[in-house]
Amino acid sequence: MIRTTIIGCILLLFYQQGISQIQPGTNDELLQQLLSDKDRKLDQILNDPSRYQFQLIYVRVKENKQGRVELEKHSLFEDKYYFNPASLIKLPLAVVALEKLSNLKKSGIDLNTPMSINTCSCDFDTDDYVKKSKNPSLGQFLREMMIMSDNDAYNLYYDFTGKDYFNTRMQELGYKNIIMRKHFTSRCTDEENNITGGIDFMHEGESFFHLPCDTSHQIFTTDSSLPVKAGTSFLENGWVITGAKDFSNGNYVRLSEVTDLMIRLFFPDDNSNPKLQMDEQNRKFLLDAMDDYPRDLKNYAISTEKKPDNLYRYFMDEEKLSEDMHVYNKVGQSGGFISDVSYIEDKKNHIRFFLSASMLAKKSNVINDGNNNYKDFGFPVFSEIFQQIYKFELEEASKKK
């Protein structure tokens, strides 16, 4: 029998027209029932979640007899362990950037406006990336960031949005534990990571709107109760240092908060204050980008036509996904940590649910030693989690027929 602590059924309340409050359920141990004794690797994690820094959030999307949507949340070890968000930070960055772009429409700027950059900081690769693009625009770069998880696209959006703008906006939206601090390049110092801007929007080869260099001066920190360390030791400059590695100076994403942000993209809360300031066109563009596959990406630096559908979909083990299956998601992977925040919709079987997970997929508990185990351990565990939950959703759907 798997011995595990359940952080029980938590209710999400939405008051948008068409969405009603869900009543407390009796299946607080649902995830334990669904996942225990199904797979050896998964049991290994559930028996020792701290070793693998494991956490899981599952939000059911149901409809009552009146056709009103009800959301029911279940979780295991929610926000109990640290994980390196890596590319997962790109999802909230896309949201804030598209809010900013929505506010710039009055200046004649949209997703298709040509652009250029002359970096104010340390990441000169971004300049080359923009110059070599066949379609240098925020729309193209957002698709590259979300579909192919391109780090140069992230750095461009980092410079477009700005640290203080992003972190302040996260605070305003209630996500004070989603914090962006760094470019994705090793050449930038902490001081240089504070500098953003240097972007021009172009018309007929001439700049008509300039984002000047800007320096971040604000300091944002996570709740003191949240974990910021992982491992029993770590590798640094060729030496193994005893003790957990401290990640408090890096980007930070609290899994429950980014899951809530994903939910908010699909079920906006009309009573929230403040509301998302993204116009509907930009919101739909983001959702389409999260839903598209590598084969759908055009004008990219490399050919993506033969890339598998599940390249950046860690819950999916099939290289070719059904046309009825839509997986809107963003993943993160770095130093043995993997994470995936997904909204999954099976149109054929009328199934919808949110699924978020993070874990440390390593053969050792030494951080940064390169001894990672994504392919044979981490990804199969994520896939097994999806398979068991999807099987349950299919069974529940069949009861309604």
C-alpha positions in Angstrom: 0.0 0.0 0.0 1.4 3.4 -0.9 1.9 5.6 2.1 1.4 9.2 1.0 0.0 12.4 2.3 -2.9 13.8 0.4 -3.5 17.5 0.3 -7.2 17.0 -0.2 -9.9 18.2 -2.4 -9.7 22.0 -2.7 -12.4 24.0 -4.3 -11.9 26.6 -6.9 -14.7 29.2 -7.0 -15.6 31.1 -10.1 -18.5 33.5 -10.5 -18.3 34.1 -14.3 -21.6 33.7 -16.1 -22.0 30.0 -16.8 -19.7 28.8 -14.0 -21.0 27.8 -10.6 -19.4 26.9 -7.3 -18.8 23.2 -6.9 -19.9 21.5 -3.7 -17.4 19.5 -1.6 -16.9 16.0 -2.8 -16.3 12.8 -0.8 -13.4 11.5 -2.8 -10.5 13.4 -1.1 -8.2 10.4 -1.8 -9.0 10.3 -5.5 -5.4 10.7 -6.7 -4.1 8.1 -4.3 -6.8 5.7 -5.5 -6.0 6.4 -9.2 -2.2 6.3 -9.0 -1.3 3.8 -6.3 -0.1 0.3 -7.3 -0.4 1.0 -11.0 3.3 1.4 -12.0 6.6 0.6 -10.3 8.3 3.9 -11.1 5.3 5.9 -10.0 5.0 3.9 -6.7 8.7 4.6 -6.1 8.0 8.4 -6.3 4.8 8.2 -4.2 6.6 6.3 -1.5 9.4 8.9 -1.4 8.1 12.2 -2.7 10.8 14.3 -1.0 13.6 12.4 -2.8 12.0 13.3 -6.1 10.6 16.7 -5.1 7.3 15.5 -6.5 4.0 17.5 -6.6 0.8 17.1 -8.6 -2.3 19.1 -9.3 -5.4 17.8 -11.0 -8.4 20.0 -11.7 -11.6 18.3 -13.0 -13.8 20.4 -15.4 -17.4 19.2 -15.0 -20.8 20.5 -16.0 -23.9 20.3 -13.8 -27.5 19.6 -15.0 -27.9 23.3 -15.7 -24.8 23.3 -18.0 -22.8 25.4 -15.6 -19.1 24.6 -15.4 -17.7 23.3 -12.0 -14.1 23.0 -11.2 -12.8 20.5 -8.7 -9.2 20.5 -7.6 -7.2 17.6 -6.2 -3.5 17.6 -5.3 -0.5 15.6 -4.0 2.3 17.4 -2.1 1.2 20.8 -3.6 3.9 23.5 -3.2 5.7 21.3 -0.7 8.9 20.9 -2.7 11.1 23.1 -4.8 11.5 22.7 -8.6 13.5 24.7 -11.1 10.8 26.1 -13.4 13.2 26.5 -16.4 11.0 27.2 -19.4 7.8 27.1 -17.5 8.4 30.8 -16.7 7.6 31.4 -20.4 3.9 30.9 -19.8 3.4 33.8 -17.4 5.8 35.8 -19.4 3.7 35.3 -22.5 0.6 36.4 -20.6 2.1 39.6 -19.2 3.8 40.4 -22.5 0.5 40.1 -24.4 -1.2 42.3 -21.8 1.5 44.9 -22.5 1.0 44.5 -26.3 -2.7 44.9 -25.9 -2.1 48.2 -24.3 0.3 49.2 -27.1 -2.3 48.7 -29.8 -3.2 52.4 -29.7 0.4 53.1 -30.8 -0.1 50.9 -33.9 1.7 47.8 -32.6 0.3 44.3 -32.9 1.6 40.7 -33.2 2.6 41.2 -36.8 4.5 44.5 -36.5 8.1 44.1 -37.7 10.7 44.7 -35.0 14.4 45.0 -34.3 16.5 44.9 -31.2 19.8 46.4 -30.1 20.3 44.8 -26.7 21.0 47.1 -23.8 22.4 44.3 -21.7 24.5 41.2 -22.1 22.6 38.9 -24.4 23.9 39.7 -27.8 22.7 36.4 -29.2 19.2 37.8 -29.1 20.2 40.5 -31.5 21.5 37.9 -34.0 18.3 35.8 -33.5 16.0 38.7 -34.4 18.2 39.8 -37.4 18.2 36.3 -38.8 14.4 35.8 -38.4 12.4 35.4 -41.6 9.5 37.1 -39.8 10.8 39.3 -36.9 7.6 40.0 -35.0 6.2 39.4 -31.6 3.7 36.9 -33.0 6.4 34.8 -34.7 8.6 34.9 -31.6 5.8 34.0 -29.3 5.0 30.9 -31.4 8.7 29.9 -31.3 8.8 30.4 -27.5 5.6 28.4 -26.8 5.9 25.7 -29.5 9.7 25.0 -29.6 10.5 26.5 -26.2 13.1 28.7 -27.8 15.3 30.5 -25.3 16.3 33.3 -27.7 12.6 34.1 -28.0 12.3 34.1 -24.2 15.2 36.6 -24.0 13.5 38.8 -26.6 10.3 38.7 -24.6 12.2 39.3 -21.4 13.6 42.5 -22.9 10.3 43.6 -24.3 8.4 43.1 -21.1 10.9 44.2 -18.5 11.6 42.7 -15.0 9.8 45.2 -12.9 6.8 45.3 -15.3 6.5 41.6 -15.2 7.0 41.0 -11.5 4.8 44.0 -10.5 2.0 42.6 -12.8 2.3 39.2 -11.3 1.9 40.7 -7.8 -1.2 42.6 -9.0 -2.8 39.5 -10.3 -2.2 37.7 -7.0 0.8 35.6 -8.1 3.5 36.9 -5.9 5.5 33.7 -6.1 6.0 33.8 -9.9 9.2 35.9 -10.2 11.3 36.5 -13.2 15.0 37.4 -12.5 17.2 36.2 -15.3 17.8 35.9 -19.0 18.5 32.4 -20.3 22.2 32.8 -20.8 25.2 32.2 -18.6 27.0 35.3 -19.7 24.8 37.8 -17.8 25.6 38.9 -14.3 22.8 39.7 -11.8 23.3 43.4 -12.5 23.1 42.9 -16.3 19.9 40.8 -15.9 18.3 44.0 -14.5 18.7 45.8 -17.8 16.1 45.3 -20.5 14.7 47.2 -23.5 16.4 48.4 -26.7 13.6 47.3 -29.0 12.2 49.2 -32.0 9.0 48.5 -33.9 9.3 49.2 -37.6 7.3 50.5 -40.6 8.8 50.5 -44.1 12.3 50.1 -42.6 12.0 53.0 -40.1 11.4 52.9 -36.4 8.1 54.4 -35.3 8.1 53.2 -31.7 11.1 52.7 -29.4 11.4 50.9 -26.1 14.4 52.5 -24.5 16.9 50.8 -22.1 15.4 50.3 -18.7 17.0 49.1 -15.4 15.1 47.2 -12.8 15.5 48.5 -9.2 12.8 46.5 -7.4 13.5 43.3 -5.4 10.8 40.6 -5.3 11.0 37.7 -3.0 8.9 34.6 -2.5 6.9 33.7 0.6 9.4 32.7 3.3 7.4 29.4 3.9 8.0 28.2 0.3 11.0 25.9 -0.5 13.9 27.3 -2.4 16.4 24.4 -2.0 16.9 20.9 -3.5 19.2 18.0 -3.3 21.6 16.7 -0.7 24.7 18.2 -2.4 25.5 20.0 -5.6 28.3 20.3 -8.2 29.9 23.8 -8.5 33.1 24.6 -10.4 34.1 21.0 -10.4 33.6 20.5 -6.7 30.8 18.6 -4.9 29.4 20.9 -2.2 27.6 19.2 0.7 24.2 20.5 1.5 21.1 21.4 -0.5 21.5 23.9 -3.4 19.9 27.3 -2.9 17.9 28.5 -5.9 16.5 31.7 -4.3 18.4 33.9 -6.8 16.8 32.3 -9.9 13.4 32.5 -11.6 10.7 31.1 -9.4 7.3 29.6 -10.3 4.9 28.2 -7.7 3.1 25.3 -9.2 -0.3 26.2 -7.7 -0.1 29.8 -9.0 0.9 29.0 -12.5 -1.9 26.3 -12.6 -4.4 29.0 -11.5 -3.1 31.3 -14.2 -3.6 28.6 -16.8 -7.2 28.1 -15.5 -7.7 31.8 -15.7 -6.8 31.8 -19.4 -9.6 29.4 -20.2 -12.1 30.4 -17.5 -11.7 34.1 -16.9 -13.1 35.3 -13.6 -15.2 38.4 -14.4 -15.2 39.4 -10.7 -11.4 39.2 -10.3 -9.6 42.5 -9.5 -7.6 43.3 -11.4 -8.6 41.4 -14.5 -6.3 40.1 -17.2 -5.8 43.1 -19.6 -5.2 40.9 -22.6 -7.6 41.5 -25.5 -9.4 38.5 -27.0 -7.4 38.4 -30.2 -4.1 38.1 -28.2 -5.6 35.6 -25.8 -6.8 33.3 -28.6 -3.3 33.7 -30.3 -1.7 32.4 -27.1 -4.1 29.5 -26.8 -3.5 28.5 -30.4 0.2 28.6 -29.9 0.0 26.3 -26.9 -2.3 23.9 -28.8 -0.1 23.8 -32.0 2.6 21.2 -32.7 6.1 21.7 -34.1 4.9 20.8 -37.5 2.6 23.8 -37.4 5.4 26.3 -36.9 6.5 28.2 -40.0 9.5 30.4 -40.8 11.6 28.9 -38.0 15.4 28.6 -38.2 15.2 24.8 -38.4 12.8 22.4 -40.0 10.1 21.2 -37.5 7.9 19.2 -39.9 9.2 15.8 -38.7 9.3 16.7 -35.0 7.0 14.5 -32.9 3.8 16.0 -31.5 4.8 15.2 -28.0 8.2 16.9 -28.2 7.3 19.3 -25.4 4.3 17.5 -24.0 5.6 15.4 -21.2 2.3 13.8 -20.2 1.9 12.4 -23.8 3.9 9.3 -24.9 2.5 9.2 -28.4 4.5 10.9 -31.1 1.4 11.5 -33.2 -1.7 12.7 -31.3 -5.3 12.4 -32.3 -7.0 15.4 -33.9 -9.6 15.1 -31.2 -7.0 15.5 -28.4 -5.9 19.1 -27.6 -3.1 19.6 -25.1 -2.6 23.3 -24.3 0.6 23.4 -22.2 4.0 24.6 -21.2 6.9 22.6 -19.9 10.1 23.2 -18.1 13.3 21.1 -18.0 16.7 21.8 -16.4 19.2 20.0 -14.2 17.0 17.0 -13.7 13.8 19.0 -12.9 10.8 18.6 -15.2 7.5 20.2 -15.1 4.3 20.4 -17.2 1.2 22.6 -16.8 -1.5 21.4 -19.2 -5.1 21.9 -20.1 -6.3 18.7 -21.8 -9.4 18.5 -24.0 -10.7 15.4 -25.7 -13.4 16.8 -27.9 -14.6 13.3 -29.1 -15.3 12.1 -25.6 -16.2 15.5 -24.1 -13.5 15.4 -21.5 -11.6 18.4 -20.1 -9.2 18.7 -17.2 -6.1 20.6 -16.0 -3.0 18.6 -15.0 0.2 20.0 -13.5 3.2 18.2 -12.2 6.9 18.7 -11.3 9.6 16.4 -10.1 13.3 15.8 -9.9 14.2 13.0 -12.4 17.8 12.1 -11.4 19.7 8.9 -10.7 21.5 10.8 -7.9 20.5 13.5 -5.5 23.5 15.7 -6.5 22.3 18.8 -8.2 24.1 19.9 -11.4 26.1 16.6 -11.8 24.4 15.9 -15.2 23.2 12.5 -14.0 19.6 13.2 -15.1 17.1 10.6 -16.1 14.4 12.1 -18.2 13.8 9.5 -20.9 13.7 6.4 -18.8 12.2 7.7 -15.6 10.7 11.2 -15.6 8.8 11.2 -18.9 7.4 7.7 -18.3 6.1 8.7 -14.9 4.4 11.8 -16.3 2.8 9.7 -19.0 1.6 7.1 -16.5 0.0 9.8 -14.4 -1.9 11.1 -17.5 -2.9 7.6 -18.6 -4.5 6.8 -15.2 -6.3 10.1 -14.9 -7.5 10.0 -18.5 -8.8 6.4 -18.0 -10.8 7.7 -15.0 -12.1 10.6 -17.0 -13.2 8.2 -19.8 -15.0 6.0 -17.2 -16.8 9.0 -15.7 -17.8 10.2 -19.2 -19.2 6.8 -20.1 -21.6 7.0 -17.1 -23.3 10.0 -18.6 -24.1 8.3 -21.9 
